[in-house]
Amino acid sequence: MPKVIRINMTDLSVRIDEAPEAWAGLGGRALTSTVVAAEVPPTCHPLGPNNKLVFAPGLLSGTAAGNAGRMSAGAKSPLTGTIKESNAGGTCGRMLGRLDIKAIIIEGQPASTETWYQIRISSEGAVIEPEAETVGMNNFAVLDSVARRYGEDKGVITIGSAGENLMLISNISTRDPEGKLRSFGRGGLGAVMGSKRVKFITIDQEGTRPVPLVDSAAFKAANMVFTKALKDHPVSGQGLPTYGTAVLVNILHEIGGLPTRNFTSGQCEHHDMISGEHMYDTIVARGGEPTHGCSLGCVIQCSQVYNDKDGKYLTSGFEYETIWAYGADCLIDNLDLIAECDNVMDDLGVDSIETPVMFGVAMEAGILKFGDGTEVLRMLREEIGKATPLGRILGAGTAMVGKTYGVARVPVVKGQAIPAYDPRSVKGIGVTYATTTQGADHTAGYAVATNVLNVGGKVDPLSNEGQVELSRNLQIATAAIDSTGLCLFIAFPALDIAECLPATVDMLNARFGTKLTMDDVVGLGKTVLKLEHEFNLAAGIGPEQDRLPEFFELEAIAPHNVKWDMEQKELETFWNF
Amino acid sequence: MLITVKLFATFRENRFKEARREYPPGTTVADVATELEIDHGLIGMIFIHGRAAELDRVLDEGDVLALFPLLGGG
């Protein structure tokens, strides 16, 4: 029977239960959000004893399904005040699947803040022990320490100094197959882990067997269809493996949706210097790897290893959003400097969207100059990394820096930074930013696909027509995909190749012996969104916060000279399902 | 008439990033792609002055035409 491990940090006890029957069809986001909605008082302080931090592998985690290496973390977010789910690749999801652990729920809080703890999970159960060696360390040093003490083969979930210091920009990091870092990036979940005084968690899969399949022949057959779809589609089969996600820089520049200089233009003059094409050429010239996976079993391989000019590792998992935010929003025209920022952010354990968007606002406030990547690096290391008073203000995120310095142009929804697509020129993604339960988040309903990339049909990005329906359908589908452990990028083939999504349902049925249909999976997505929405309403985050910042309505953006002009009433129809 | 043609991703291989090129009046996007030996089936996105266009669109003097293969990210 699948297990649920409860770690009580108030009395330092461990309880292992059989997973309730009602959770049988839940994994990933569906499970983290179900637990948070059922067990966390919506009005609690996110850093107090009543919040819970929940980790859940997906329904297909641990199987041989292609691209099933994602796992979810959930809690009430200290950044947004909403429910939060954030997912990452790495090795832990697969290990938890093999250990038949449905969820790890960390609850309570030690009375004293003097002691930090480590948690070790294995087929024997879980132990909580005081931790001293890694306290104050950043993530790469934590990985080294854990590897030395407990072995190279362990899964690791960790926080850096930012999480220890309870910063709202902090994330939770996890070890990837090559001993580097992947992140549960958004919503300040590192601070939640820090508030429980947990420095790291290790996962040991020793002694586990392959995940049992009710019908292994059917599973294999469905996985072949699924994997073929991933390889056949031009986006997942060619574009992403070659150029990574940074290929979007030139596309968004071209259509005028690349937010530049703290969201004051839709185009960036030096776009080619920060483009996916330039990154690919640089990686190849320096002997890096343009094509690389964040987890075992990844077919798409959108990650990369980016080396410095001497051919030494600089960073990996170098994403469009990070490159956009430093490159265009902060006007840093040097990809090497941006790569170094990415590496330092991984080490400190801070969100690589929230942090650079915050710097864009800090630049507008005059704390540092637009384009000054050297000063960004110094501030990351010396201010945020050392939690100086200025570092704590910066570490509180985009909204807080805007408030502290009296900036009116602050790109956030529900306190979370708006990512790399301007909602004035890509209106479908504006609907997602405004309505998602997560605070501004492009992944929650990636309308860019249909507005710009011609995947899943075409909806004019500059018109309001059809955008609410598009965002709704994508948000429902995304909530379902986020529950399976599958990478969201399977949506590209799924939107265009008819056999792709049914194959994932076939894999679920072959794994569990169920008779789920596509309608059931869509139903799961709707259920997840609704319970998240109800949590937010009970937390005091109502429809008046389902909107974009006012400056998008006041300031037209170049080159199309467009404003955000969707009626609030129309936005509110989002929840009519 | 003078048209600015911008190519991206794999379309740049053995071609160019950006060029100003002379075409006769009545030239369509498809004609430009054919002239550049770009398989029409590989074209994922067409933008003229940053707005989506189709293959049969007739170009005007001074148009800026961008051609991308099908790409994605996020």
Interface residues (C-beta under 8 A of the other chain):
Chain A: P234 V235 S236 Q238 G239 L240 T242 Y243 G244 T245 A246 V247 L248 N250 I251 E254 I255 G256 D272 G276 E277 C302 Y320 H442 T443 Y446 V448 A449 V452 L453 N454 V455 K458 D460 P461 L462 L488 F489 F492 P559 H560
Chain B: K6 F8 A9 T10 R12 K17 L42 G44 M45 F47 H49 G50 R51 A52 A66 F68 P69 L70 L71 G72 G73 G74
